[in-house]
Amino acid sequence: MSKSVPFKELLRRDRPQVGMWVATGNAYCAEICAGSGLDWLLIDAEHAPNDLRSILAQLQAVDAYPIVPVVRPPVGDPIFIKQLLDIGVQNLLIPMVDSPQEAEAAVQAVRYPPRGVRGVGSALGRASRWNRDGAYLQGADESISLLVQIESRAALREMEAIAAVDGVDGVFMGPADLAASLGHIGEQEHPEVVAAVESSVRALSAKGKAVGVNAFSESLVRRYLGAGCKFVLVGADVTLLARGSEGLARTFIDAEERR
């Protein structure tokens, strides 16, 4: 659907791919971010107020820009994944993947039979331009990029098996939930969490798998890039707006007056 290259092609480039979250659920904000010069956007439906219609609007808003949208559904549900694919999502990040069996289920969900379980409804879908793209059904499986998210102690134990599942194009480390799973909730920069992410990045990169992570601290981003990360999220529209507006208040309103 998008004029941009598939996300798995970005992962083959020498330079790490830098992106940001779009969590407002708003197409106007998505379009602003799409023109930023970044490589990719994560349109989030796990922790943001997004549904099929708002995701569709954002896909349409960013389509004119040279940026690659990735969509994170709330869960790896094959029915919702099917709906996302039909509206034109090409790049998916599946959260909370704890085992190779769950990774395999995600792969099955994005592929048509006989390789998978995705339902065939191309005549009704934007993805095929409502069957105006006569080659869609034959090429759809290869046009989709699948990323899976490792964010628990259990997933760390299974990470190499998860990454090795055929059809998994990349692994994304989720330090917020990982911190909670390791007993350090709210402490994404706790030494144990950072060490777990770093060691995972090095181990999976050595196996030839592209690994990504989110980190909003520049020093931490550079540390993870140094460990071998191929793709990173370095900010979010909501946090930029929150911190920016707070900065305006600090600059122009006395602290005592704000109480």
C-alpha positions as CSV (number, residue, x, y, z in Angstrom):
1,M,0.0,0.0,0.0
2,S,2.6,2.6,1.0
3,K,4.9,4.2,-1.5
4,S,7.7,3.5,1.0
5,V,9.8,0.3,1.2
6,P,8.7,-2.6,3.5
7,F,10.2,-2.3,7.0
8,K,12.2,-5.5,6.6
9,E,14.1,-3.8,3.7
10,L,15.0,-0.9,6.0
11,L,16.5,-3.5,8.4
12,R,19.0,-4.5,5.7
13,R,20.4,-1.1,5.5
14,D,23.8,-0.3,7.1
15,R,22.5,2.7,9.1
16,P,20.2,2.0,12.1
17,Q,16.6,3.1,11.5
18,V,15.4,5.8,13.8
19,G,11.7,6.3,14.5
20,M,9.1,7.6,17.0
21,W,5.8,6.6,18.5
22,V,2.5,8.1,17.4
23,A,0.2,7.6,20.4
24,T,-2.3,10.4,20.1
25,G,-4.6,8.4,17.8
26,N,-4.8,11.5,15.6
27,A,-4.1,11.6,11.8
28,Y,-3.1,15.2,12.0
29,C,-0.4,14.5,14.5
30,A,0.7,11.5,12.5
31,E,1.1,13.6,9.4
32,I,3.2,16.2,11.3
33,C,5.5,13.4,12.5
34,A,5.6,11.8,9.0
35,G,7.3,14.9,7.6
36,S,10.0,15.0,10.3
37,G,12.7,13.2,8.3
38,L,12.7,10.2,10.6
39,D,12.8,6.7,9.1
40,W,9.7,5.1,10.6
41,L,6.6,5.7,12.8
42,L,5.0,3.3,15.3
43,I,1.2,3.8,15.3
44,D,0.3,2.2,18.6
45,A,-3.0,0.5,19.4
46,E,-1.7,-1.4,22.6
47,H,-1.4,1.7,24.9
48,A,-3.0,4.4,22.7
49,P,-6.7,5.1,21.8
50,N,-6.6,3.6,18.4
51,D,-9.1,1.4,16.5
52,L,-9.4,0.3,12.9
53,R,-10.8,3.6,11.7
54,S,-8.2,5.8,13.4
55,I,-5.4,3.6,12.2
56,L,-6.7,3.8,8.7
57,A,-6.9,7.6,8.8
58,Q,-3.3,7.7,10.0
59,L,-2.1,5.3,7.3
60,Q,-3.8,7.6,4.7
61,A,-2.3,10.7,6.3
62,V,1.3,9.4,6.2
63,D,1.2,7.7,2.9
64,A,2.5,10.7,0.9
65,Y,5.6,10.9,3.0
66,P,8.9,9.0,2.7
67,I,8.5,7.3,6.1
68,V,7.5,3.7,7.0
69,P,4.5,3.2,9.3
70,V,4.5,0.2,11.7
71,V,1.3,-0.7,13.6
72,R,1.3,-2.3,17.0
73,P,-2.0,-4.1,17.8
74,P,-3.1,-4.6,21.4
75,V,-2.5,-8.3,21.1
76,G,-1.6,-10.9,18.6
77,D,-5.2,-11.7,17.8
78,P,-5.5,-13.2,14.2
79,I,-8.9,-11.6,13.7
80,F,-7.7,-8.1,14.4
81,I,-4.4,-8.7,12.5
82,K,-6.5,-9.8,9.5
83,Q,-8.5,-6.5,9.7
84,L,-5.3,-4.5,10.0
85,L,-3.8,-6.2,6.9
86,D,-7.0,-5.6,4.9
87,I,-6.9,-1.9,5.6
88,G,-3.4,-1.7,4.3
89,V,-1.1,-2.3,7.2
90,Q,2.1,-3.8,5.9
91,N,4.3,-3.7,9.0
92,L,3.3,-5.2,12.3
93,L,4.8,-5.2,15.8
94,I,3.2,-7.9,18.0
95,P,3.5,-7.2,21.7
96,M,4.0,-9.7,24.6
97,V,5.5,-12.6,22.6
98,D,6.8,-15.0,25.2
99,S,7.4,-18.2,23.3
100,P,8.3,-19.5,19.8
101,Q,4.8,-20.9,19.6
102,E,3.3,-17.4,20.0
103,A,5.7,-16.1,17.4
104,E,4.7,-18.9,15.0
105,A,1.0,-18.0,15.6
106,A,1.8,-14.4,14.6
107,V,3.5,-15.6,11.4
108,Q,0.5,-17.8,10.6
109,A,-1.9,-14.8,11.1
110,V,-0.1,-12.6,8.5
111,R,0.1,-15.3,5.8
112,Y,-2.6,-16.7,3.5
113,P,-3.3,-20.4,3.3
114,P,-1.7,-22.8,2.8
115,R,1.2,-21.1,4.6
116,G,-1.0,-19.4,7.2
117,V,-4.5,-18.7,8.4
118,R,-5.3,-15.2,7.1
119,G,-8.8,-15.0,5.7
120,V,-9.1,-14.0,2.0
121,G,-11.2,-10.9,1.5
122,S,-9.2,-8.9,-1.0
123,A,-12.2,-7.8,-3.0
124,L,-13.3,-5.8,0.1
125,G,-9.9,-4.5,1.2
126,R,-7.9,-1.4,0.7
127,A,-4.7,-3.5,0.8
128,S,-5.4,-4.9,-2.7
129,R,-7.1,-1.6,-3.9
130,W,-10.3,-3.6,-3.9
131,N,-8.8,-6.1,-6.3
132,R,-7.5,-3.5,-8.6
133,D,-4.1,-4.9,-7.8
134,G,-4.3,-8.3,-9.6
135,A,-1.1,-9.5,-8.1
136,Y,-1.9,-8.8,-4.5
137,L,-2.9,-12.3,-3.3
138,Q,0.2,-13.9,-4.8
139,G,2.6,-11.3,-3.4
140,A,1.0,-10.3,-0.1
141,D,2.9,-12.7,2.2
142,E,6.2,-11.3,1.0
143,S,5.2,-7.7,1.3
144,I,4.4,-7.9,5.0
145,S,7.0,-7.3,7.7
146,L,6.5,-9.0,11.1
147,L,8.3,-7.8,14.3
148,V,7.7,-9.4,17.7
149,Q,8.2,-7.8,21.1
150,I,10.2,-9.4,23.9
151,E,9.3,-7.8,27.2
152,S,9.3,-10.4,30.0
153,R,11.6,-12.7,31.9
154,A,10.0,-15.7,30.2
155,A,10.6,-14.2,26.8
156,L,14.3,-13.6,27.6
157,R,14.7,-17.3,28.3
158,E,13.1,-18.1,24.9
159,M,14.5,-15.2,22.8
160,E,16.7,-17.1,20.5
161,A,14.0,-19.6,19.7
162,I,11.5,-16.8,19.2
163,A,13.9,-14.9,16.9
164,A,14.6,-18.1,14.9
165,V,11.0,-18.6,13.9
166,D,10.7,-18.4,10.1
167,G,8.8,-15.3,9.2
168,V,9.9,-13.2,12.1
169,D,11.7,-10.3,10.5
170,G,12.9,-8.5,13.7
171,V,12.8,-8.6,17.5
172,F,11.9,-5.5,19.5
173,M,12.9,-5.2,23.1
174,G,10.3,-3.7,25.4
175,P,12.2,-2.2,28.4
176,A,9.1,-0.9,30.3
177,D,7.4,-4.2,30.7
178,L,10.7,-6.0,31.0
179,A,11.6,-3.7,33.9
180,A,8.3,-4.7,35.6
181,S,8.9,-8.4,34.9
182,L,12.4,-8.1,36.4
183,G,11.1,-6.4,39.6
184,H,12.0,-2.8,38.7
185,I,8.7,-1.3,37.5
186,G,9.1,2.2,36.2
187,E,12.9,1.9,36.1
188,Q,13.8,1.3,32.4
189,E,17.3,2.5,33.1
190,H,17.9,0.2,36.1
191,P,21.3,-1.5,35.6
192,E,19.7,-5.0,35.4
193,V,17.2,-3.9,32.8
194,V,19.8,-2.2,30.6
195,A,22.2,-5.2,31.0
196,A,19.4,-7.6,29.9
197,V,18.5,-5.5,26.9
198,E,22.2,-5.0,25.9
199,S,23.0,-8.7,26.2
200,S,19.9,-9.7,24.3
201,V,20.8,-7.2,21.5
202,R,24.3,-8.6,21.2
203,A,23.2,-12.2,21.3
204,L,20.5,-11.9,18.7
205,S,22.6,-9.7,16.5
206,A,25.3,-12.3,16.5
207,K,22.7,-14.7,15.2
208,G,21.9,-12.3,12.3
209,K,18.6,-11.1,13.6
210,A,17.6,-7.4,13.5
211,V,16.9,-6.1,17.0
212,G,15.2,-2.9,18.1
213,V,14.4,-1.1,21.3
214,N,12.8,2.1,22.6
215,A,14.8,4.6,24.7
216,F,14.1,8.3,25.1
217,S,17.4,9.1,26.7
218,E,20.0,10.0,24.1
219,S,22.8,8.4,26.0
220,L,20.9,5.2,26.4
221,V,19.9,5.2,22.7
222,R,23.5,5.5,21.7
223,R,24.5,2.7,24.1
224,Y,22.0,0.4,22.5
225,L,23.0,1.3,19.1
226,G,26.6,0.6,20.1
227,A,25.4,-2.9,21.2
228,G,24.1,-3.5,17.6
229,C,20.5,-2.3,17.5
230,K,19.2,-1.9,14.0
231,F,16.1,0.1,14.7
232,V,15.1,2.4,17.6
233,L,12.2,4.5,18.8
234,V,13.6,7.7,20.3
235,G,10.5,9.7,21.2
236,A,6.7,9.9,21.1
237,D,4.3,12.6,20.0
238,V,2.5,12.6,23.4
239,T,5.7,12.9,25.4
240,L,7.0,15.7,23.2
241,L,3.8,17.6,23.7
242,A,3.7,16.9,27.5
243,R,7.3,17.9,28.1
244,G,7.1,20.9,25.7
245,S,4.0,22.3,27.3
246,E,5.4,21.8,30.8
247,G,8.5,23.7,29.6
248,L,6.4,26.6,28.5
249,A,4.7,26.7,31.9
250,R,8.1,26.7,33.7
251,T,9.4,29.5,31.5
252,F,6.5,31.9,31.7
253,I,4.7,31.1,35.0
254,D,6.3,31.4,38.4
255,A,6.4,28.1,40.2
256,E,4.5,29.6,43.2
257,E,1.7,30.8,40.9
258,R,1.3,27.4,39.4
259,R,0.5,25.7,42.7
